[in-house]
Amino acid sequence: MDPIINKLKSLEERARQRLQERRTQATEAQEQEVMPTPVKVVKLPVETEEHQATPNICLRSALFGVVARGRRTRLEDAVIASQDGYRLTYSGERLDQADMDVWLAVKHLCSRYPLGTEVEFSASEVFRLLGKSDGQANREALKRSLKRMKGAVVGMLAPSGAGFEGNMIDWWKWDGEAFRFRTILSPKMAPLFRDEEYTLLAIAQRQQLSKDLSRWLHGYWSSHEQIYPIYDSTLMKLCGARFGRTRDFRSDLREALAELETAGFLAPGWTIDRNGLVTASKAPTAKALRRVLRKLRKASKKRDV
């Protein structure tokens, strides 16, 4: 056979092989592209209606602050007051303790599902957790609160490095015909609920408190093993209260401390000295909550194994 013909056939065969190799490689690449990426399931800590997990950065800052009644201030990329070591930025209408109550209730209803799941519940379920009646006025207030938290952009960073950037409510919708809500909490919130990054709040005790400052102090001191002496000016800054003079805040502080004692959170004998130094201690029942916290944390770890 002619050598030239042999060479042409050889070249043709090699070209056919290369084409087949390229087709095989292209098919494998397409299969890799469409192969679904495993989704990591992220769940909130185990909690009960009576004891609900709350990130410490929310309790040790003015994120859910003490806001005077009336028109809310709108902030743009503002640094929010927080305990040393934490960093918190915020854009949106200021949030208060009532917003925190709503957020805790919604989070609790979502806690049985992985973060990022669309969760549906009735308005009456929320109001039962809030200890309120299911009426039109309360529904409208609930919608306004959800709207504020959806519109707020928050950046959080804890001393441990745990952080979050996004919305306190990732998405929500109201079905007026079925009287039901649907919400989503972002999976990016997961680091805020790592061990030692959250506190279990005694919800029934919190609901006994009528003053926003009382509820803020309840959360702040619940997030600490014990209460260390602290100046009233520091508390005023951390809770986000706005008073022209610290001594005007001190009057509200005395009422709040008295209410916390009546509710069984503070032991009798708290004081505010002439320089504004606050000294107080937790009641034995408040200390016992730490044991409940440890048990529920163990339950969370066993579930995630």
VEXLUMTI-957331 format. One line per 10 residues: number of its first residue (from 0); their letters; for each residue x negated, y negated, z of C-alpha. Coordinates in Angstrom, 1 decimal. Example, Ala and Ser with C-alpha at 12.3 -4.5 7.8 and 13.67 -1.06 7.14 Angstrom:
! residues 2
0 = as = -12.3:4.5:7.8 | -13.7:1.1:7.1 $
***
This chain:
! residues 305
0 = mdpiinklks = 0.0:0.0:0.0 | -1.1:-3.5:-0.8 | -3.0:-5.0:2.2 | -1.3:-8.3:1.8 | 2.1:-6.6:2.1 | 1.0:-4.7:5.2 | -0.2:-8.0:6.8 | 3.1:-9.7:6.0 | 5.1:-6.8:7.5 | 2.9:-6.9:10.6 $
10 = leerarqrlq = 3.5:-10.7:10.9 | 7.2:-10.2:10.4 | 7.3:-7.5:13.2 | 5.4:-9.7:15.6 | 7.8:-12.6:14.9 | 10.7:-10.3:15.5 | 9.2:-9.2:18.9 | 8.5:-12.8:20.0 | 12.1:-13.8:19.1 | 13.5:-10.9:21.1 $
20 = errtqateaq = 11.3:-11.9:24.1 | 12.5:-15.5:23.9 | 16.1:-14.3:23.8 | 15.5:-12.1:26.9 | 13.9:-14.9:28.8 | 16.7:-17.3:27.9 | 19.3:-14.8:29.1 | 17.5:-14.2:32.4 | 17.2:-18.0:33.0 | 20.9:-18.4:32.4 $
30 = eqevmptpvk = 21.7:-15.7:34.8 | 19.5:-17.4:37.5 | 21.3:-20.7:36.9 | 24.8:-19.4:37.4 | 23.9:-17.1:40.3 | 25.7:-18.7:43.3 | 23.5:-20.1:46.1 | 24.3:-18.5:49.5 | 26.2:-21.0:51.7 | 25.1:-21.2:55.3 $
40 = vvklpvetee = 28.1:-21.1:57.6 | 27.8:-23.8:60.3 | 30.1:-23.7:63.3 | 30.7:-26.0:66.2 | 29.9:-24.8:69.7 | 32.4:-22.7:71.6 | 34.7:-25.0:73.6 | 38.1:-25.1:75.3 | 40.8:-27.7:75.3 | 39.7:-28.6:78.9 $
50 = hqatpniclr = 36.0:-28.9:78.1 | 35.1:-30.3:74.7 | 31.7:-30.5:73.1 | 30.6:-34.1:72.5 | 27.2:-35.2:71.1 | 25.1:-37.0:73.7 | 24.3:-39.8:71.2 | 28.0:-40.7:71.1 | 28.1:-40.8:74.9 | 24.9:-42.7:75.5 $
60 = salfgvvarg = 25.6:-45.5:73.1 | 28.2:-48.2:72.1 | 29.3:-46.2:69.1 | 32.7:-45.6:70.8 | 32.4:-48.7:72.9 | 34.4:-50.9:75.2 | 36.2:-53.2:72.7 | 38.4:-56.0:73.8 | 42.0:-55.9:72.5 | 42.7:-57.9:69.4 $
70 = rrtrledavi = 40.9:-58.2:66.1 | 38.1:-55.8:65.7 | 34.7:-56.9:64.7 | 33.3:-55.5:61.4 | 29.6:-54.7:61.4 | 27.3:-54.2:58.4 | 24.2:-52.0:58.9 | 24.0:-53.1:62.5 | 21.9:-51.5:65.2 | 24.2:-50.2:67.9 $
80 = asqdgyrlty = 23.1:-50.4:71.6 | 21.9:-47.0:72.8 | 19.9:-45.3:75.5 | 16.1:-45.5:75.1 | 14.9:-42.9:72.6 | 18.1:-42.9:70.4 | 18.5:-44.8:67.2 | 22.0:-45.7:65.8 | 23.0:-47.9:62.9 | 26.6:-48.6:61.9 $
90 = sgerldqadm = 28.7:-50.2:59.1 | 32.5:-50.6:59.5 | 35.1:-51.7:62.0 | 34.0:-51.2:65.6 | 35.2:-48.0:67.2 | 36.5:-47.8:70.8 | 37.4:-45.2:73.4 | 40.8:-44.6:71.8 | 39.0:-43.7:68.5 | 36.8:-41.3:70.5 $
100 = dvwlavkhlc = 39.9:-39.6:71.9 | 41.2:-39.1:68.4 | 37.8:-37.8:67.1 | 37.6:-35.3:70.0 | 41.1:-34.0:69.3 | 40.4:-33.6:65.6 | 37.0:-32.0:66.2 | 38.6:-29.5:68.6 | 41.2:-28.5:66.0 | 38.4:-28.0:63.5 $
110 = sryplgteve = 36.1:-26.2:66.0 | 37.6:-22.8:65.1 | 36.4:-23.1:61.5 | 33.0:-23.7:59.8 | 32.0:-27.3:59.4 | 33.0:-28.5:55.9 | 36.2:-26.5:55.9 | 39.5:-28.3:55.1 | 41.6:-27.9:58.2 | 45.3:-28.5:58.4 $
120 = fsasevfrll = 47.3:-29.3:61.5 | 50.5:-31.0:62.6 | 50.7:-34.4:64.1 | 52.3:-32.9:67.2 | 49.1:-30.7:67.8 | 47.0:-33.8:67.9 | 49.3:-35.7:70.3 | 49.5:-32.7:72.6 | 45.7:-32.8:72.9 | 45.9:-36.6:73.4 $
130 = gksdgqanre = 48.6:-36.3:76.0 | 50.9:-38.6:73.9 | 54.3:-38.3:72.4 | 54.8:-37.7:68.7 | 56.5:-40.9:67.6 | 56.2:-43.3:64.6 | 54.1:-45.9:66.4 | 51.6:-43.3:67.6 | 51.4:-41.7:64.2 | 50.6:-45.1:62.6 $
140 = alkrslkrmk = 47.9:-45.7:65.3 | 46.5:-42.3:64.6 | 46.3:-43.0:60.8 | 44.5:-46.3:61.5 | 42.0:-44.6:63.7 | 41.3:-41.9:61.1 | 40.9:-44.6:58.5 | 38.4:-46.5:60.6 | 36.3:-43.4:61.2 | 36.5:-42.4:57.5 $
150 = gavvgmlaps = 35.4:-45.9:56.5 | 32.6:-46.1:59.0 | 29.0:-45.2:57.9 | 26.9:-44.0:60.8 | 23.2:-43.2:61.1 | 22.1:-41.4:64.2 | 18.7:-40.1:65.4 | 18.1:-38.5:68.8 | 14.7:-38.3:70.6 | 14.5:-34.6:69.6 $
160 = gagfegnmid = 14.7:-35.5:65.9 | 18.3:-34.3:65.5 | 20.2:-36.7:63.4 | 23.2:-37.4:61.1 | 24.1:-39.9:58.4 | 27.6:-40.1:57.1 | 31.2:-40.6:58.2 | 32.6:-39.5:61.6 | 35.6:-38.2:59.6 | 34.4:-36.9:56.2 $
170 = wwkwdgeafr = 37.9:-36.8:54.6 | 41.5:-36.8:55.7 | 45.0:-36.9:54.2 | 48.5:-37.2:55.6 | 51.4:-35.2:54.2 | 54.4:-37.3:55.1 | 56.9:-34.7:54.0 | 55.4:-31.9:56.1 | 54.3:-34.2:58.9 | 50.8:-32.6:58.7 $
180 = frtilspkma = 47.2:-33.8:58.5 | 44.3:-32.3:56.7 | 40.7:-33.2:57.6 | 37.1:-32.3:56.9 | 34.1:-32.8:59.2 | 30.7:-32.9:57.5 | 28.4:-29.9:57.9 | 25.6:-32.5:58.2 | 26.9:-33.1:61.8 | 25.6:-29.7:62.9 $
190 = plfrdeeytl = 22.3:-31.0:64.4 | 24.3:-33.2:66.8 | 25.7:-30.0:68.4 | 22.4:-28.1:68.9 | 21.7:-26.8:72.4 | 21.0:-29.7:74.8 | 22.2:-32.3:72.2 | 25.8:-32.2:73.5 | 27.9:-32.4:76.7 | 31.1:-30.7:77.6 $
200 = laiaqrqqls = 33.6:-33.4:78.6 | 36.2:-32.7:81.2 | 39.2:-33.8:79.1 | 41.9:-33.6:81.8 | 39.8:-35.8:84.1 | 39.1:-38.3:81.2 | 42.8:-38.6:80.5 | 43.4:-39.7:84.1 | 41.4:-42.8:83.4 | 43.3:-45.9:82.2 $
210 = kdlsrwlhgy = 40.4:-48.2:81.6 | 38.1:-48.1:78.6 | 35.1:-48.8:80.8 | 36.0:-46.0:83.1 | 36.2:-43.6:80.2 | 32.9:-44.8:78.8 | 31.2:-44.4:82.1 | 32.7:-41.0:82.5 | 31.2:-39.9:79.2 | 27.9:-41.6:79.8 $
220 = wssheqiypi = 27.3:-40.1:83.3 | 28.7:-36.7:82.2 | 25.9:-36.5:79.7 | 23.3:-36.7:82.6 | 22.5:-34.1:85.2 | 22.6:-36.8:87.9 | 23.3:-40.5:88.2 | 20.2:-42.7:88.5 | 20.3:-46.3:89.8 | 21.0:-48.6:86.9 $
230 = ydstlmklcg = 21.7:-52.4:86.6 | 25.1:-53.6:85.6 | 23.5:-55.7:82.8 | 22.2:-52.5:81.3 | 25.6:-50.8:81.4 | 27.2:-53.8:79.9 | 24.8:-53.6:76.9 | 25.1:-49.9:76.5 | 28.9:-49.8:76.4 | 29.1:-52.7:74.0 $
240 = arfgrtrdfr = 31.3:-54.9:76.2 | 31.1:-58.6:75.5 | 31.2:-60.9:78.5 | 29.9:-64.4:78.7 | 28.3:-63.6:82.1 | 27.2:-60.4:83.7 | 29.1:-61.2:86.9 | 32.3:-61.3:84.9 | 31.6:-57.8:83.8 | 30.8:-56.8:87.3 $
250 = sdlrealael = 34.4:-57.3:88.4 | 35.6:-54.8:85.7 | 32.8:-52.5:86.7 | 34.0:-52.3:90.3 | 37.5:-51.4:89.2 | 36.1:-48.7:86.9 | 34.0:-47.2:89.6 | 36.9:-47.1:91.9 | 39.0:-45.4:89.3 | 36.3:-42.8:88.7 $
260 = etagflapgw = 36.2:-42.1:92.4 | 40.0:-41.7:92.6 | 39.8:-39.2:89.6 | 37.3:-37.1:91.5 | 34.3:-37.8:89.2 | 32.3:-40.0:91.6 | 31.7:-39.3:95.2 | 32.6:-42.0:97.8 | 29.9:-44.4:98.7 | 28.9:-46.0:95.4 $
270 = tidrnglvta = 27.5:-49.5:95.6 | 26.6:-52.6:93.5 | 24.1:-54.8:95.3 | 23.6:-58.5:94.9 | 21.2:-58.0:92.0 | 23.7:-55.9:90.1 | 22.0:-52.5:90.8 | 24.6:-49.7:90.7 | 24.0:-46.7:92.9 | 26.4:-43.7:92.6 $
280 = skaptakalr = 26.5:-39.9:92.7 | 28.8:-37.3:91.2 | 31.4:-35.5:93.2 | 30.9:-31.8:93.7 | 33.6:-30.9:91.1 | 31.7:-32.9:88.5 | 28.5:-31.1:89.3 | 30.3:-27.7:88.9 | 31.0:-28.6:85.3 | 27.4:-28.0:84.5 $
290 = rvlrklrkas = 27.9:-24.3:85.2 | 30.8:-24.2:82.8 | 28.6:-25.8:80.2 | 25.9:-23.2:80.6 | 28.5:-20.4:80.2 | 30.0:-21.8:77.0 | 26.5:-22.4:75.6 | 25.7:-18.7:76.2 | 28.9:-17.8:74.4 | 27.9:-19.9:71.4 $
300 = kkrdv = 24.5:-18.3:71.2 | 26.0:-14.7:71.3 | 28.5:-15.6:68.6 | 25.8:-17.0:66.3 | 23.5:-14.0:66.6 $
***
